[in-house]
Amino acid sequence: MKHTSLNEGLPLRFAAGISTAVAAVCIAQPTEVVKIRMQAAKAGTVRYTGTLSAYYKIAVTEGTKGLWSGLGPNITRLSICNIGEVVTYDTVKNSHYTKRLDGGRVSVSLHQCCVCRCRHYHPHFTGGRGENQIR
């Protein structure tokens, strides 16, 4: 198989995307569970008095397993996003440097940022909720 700039290191890029997803989700999952549970509470009902109360009640009633519920789907979702971003970022960067389309690092980095992060600002990718929009 002939190595090109596109397929060279692609498995490494996939591994980088998946490993960062696993690390991020494993660290942040308890906070995500608490956030979702607090948002899901019906108006007028007081299930938790605060964030620490939610952590405590979930850990006591469901055990530590309750704080990491939904780990698999979150890892899958974030892995897909990370792989797409890493591969896109590296491909754009390599195409700019190999074709010498641009003379300076600042504008190359700015272009990469715009290409790779545009999905966070587009309503189609945020479900129309306007998450992460520039204000």
C-alpha positions as CSV (number, residue, x, y, z in Angstrom):
1,M,0.0,0.0,0.0
2,K,1.4,3.4,-1.0
3,H,1.6,5.8,1.9
4,T,0.1,9.2,1.2
5,S,-0.3,12.2,3.5
6,L,-4.0,11.3,4.0
7,N,-3.6,7.6,5.1
8,E,-0.3,7.9,6.8
9,G,-0.9,7.9,10.5
10,L,-4.7,7.6,10.2
11,P,-4.8,4.7,12.8
12,L,-2.8,6.9,15.2
13,R,-5.3,9.8,14.7
14,F,-8.2,7.4,15.4
15,A,-6.5,6.2,18.6
16,A,-5.9,9.8,19.7
17,G,-9.6,10.7,19.2
18,I,-10.8,7.6,21.1
19,S,-8.3,7.8,23.9
20,T,-9.1,11.5,24.6
21,A,-12.8,10.7,24.5
22,V,-12.4,7.9,27.1
23,A,-10.3,10.0,29.4
24,A,-12.6,13.1,29.2
25,V,-15.9,11.1,29.7
26,C,-14.5,9.0,32.5
27,I,-13.5,12.2,34.4
28,A,-16.6,14.3,33.5
29,Q,-19.4,11.7,33.6
30,P,-20.4,12.2,37.3
31,T,-20.9,15.9,36.6
32,E,-22.9,15.1,33.5
33,V,-25.2,12.8,35.4
34,V,-25.8,15.3,38.1
35,K,-26.5,18.1,35.6
36,I,-29.0,15.9,33.7
37,R,-30.7,14.8,36.9
38,M,-31.1,18.3,38.1
39,Q,-32.4,19.5,34.8
40,A,-34.9,16.7,34.6
41,A,-36.5,17.6,38.0
42,K,-40.0,18.9,37.4
43,A,-40.8,22.5,38.3
44,G,-41.9,22.8,41.9
45,T,-40.3,19.6,43.1
46,V,-37.1,19.7,45.2
47,R,-35.2,16.5,44.7
48,Y,-31.8,18.0,45.4
49,T,-30.9,21.1,47.4
50,G,-27.8,21.7,45.4
51,T,-25.0,20.1,43.4
52,L,-23.2,18.5,46.3
53,S,-26.6,17.2,47.5
54,A,-27.2,15.6,44.1
55,Y,-23.7,13.9,44.1
56,Y,-24.3,12.6,47.6
57,K,-27.9,11.3,47.0
58,I,-27.0,9.6,43.7
59,A,-23.9,7.9,45.3
60,V,-25.9,6.8,48.4
61,T,-29.0,5.5,46.6
62,E,-27.4,4.0,43.4
63,G,-23.8,3.6,44.5
64,T,-20.8,4.9,42.5
65,K,-22.1,3.0,39.5
66,G,-25.0,5.5,39.3
67,L,-22.6,8.4,38.9
68,W,-21.1,6.7,35.8
69,S,-24.4,5.6,34.3
70,G,-24.5,6.2,30.5
71,L,-20.7,5.9,30.2
72,G,-20.7,3.8,27.0
73,P,-23.0,6.0,24.9
74,N,-21.1,9.1,25.9
75,I,-17.7,7.6,25.1
76,T,-19.1,6.5,21.7
77,R,-20.5,9.9,20.9
78,L,-17.4,11.8,21.9
79,S,-15.1,9.4,20.1
80,I,-16.9,10.0,16.9
81,C,-16.7,13.8,17.3
82,N,-13.0,13.6,18.4
83,I,-12.0,11.4,15.5
84,G,-13.7,13.7,13.0
85,E,-12.0,16.8,14.5
86,V,-8.5,15.2,14.7
87,V,-8.6,13.8,11.2
88,T,-10.0,17.1,9.8
89,Y,-7.6,19.3,11.6
90,D,-4.5,17.2,10.6
91,T,-5.7,16.9,7.0
92,V,-6.2,20.7,6.7
93,K,-2.9,21.4,8.4
94,N,-1.0,19.0,6.2
95,S,-2.6,20.3,3.0
96,H,-1.7,23.9,3.9
97,Y,1.9,23.0,4.7
98,T,2.6,20.7,1.8
99,K,0.9,22.8,-0.8
100,R,2.2,26.0,0.8
101,L,-1.1,27.7,0.3
102,D,-0.4,30.1,3.1
103,G,2.7,31.9,4.2
104,G,2.2,32.3,8.0
105,R,1.3,30.1,10.9
106,V,-1.2,32.4,12.4
107,S,-3.6,32.4,9.4
108,V,-3.1,28.7,9.0
109,S,-4.1,28.1,12.6
110,L,-7.0,30.5,12.2
111,H,-8.2,28.6,9.1
112,Q,-7.9,25.3,10.8
113,C,-9.8,26.5,13.8
114,C,-12.6,27.8,11.5
115,V,-12.8,24.5,9.6
116,C,-12.6,22.2,12.5
117,R,-14.8,24.0,15.0
118,C,-17.5,25.4,12.7
119,R,-19.8,22.5,13.7
120,H,-20.1,24.0,17.2
121,Y,-21.6,27.2,15.9
122,H,-23.9,25.9,13.3
123,P,-27.5,25.4,14.4
124,H,-27.8,22.1,12.5
125,F,-25.1,20.5,14.7
126,T,-26.3,22.0,17.9
127,G,-29.9,20.8,17.4
128,G,-31.0,24.4,17.0
129,R,-30.3,25.2,20.7
130,G,-27.5,27.6,19.9
131,E,-25.0,25.9,22.2
132,N,-21.5,27.4,22.1
133,Q,-22.4,30.3,19.9
134,I,-20.3,33.4,19.9
135,R,-22.0,36.1,21.8
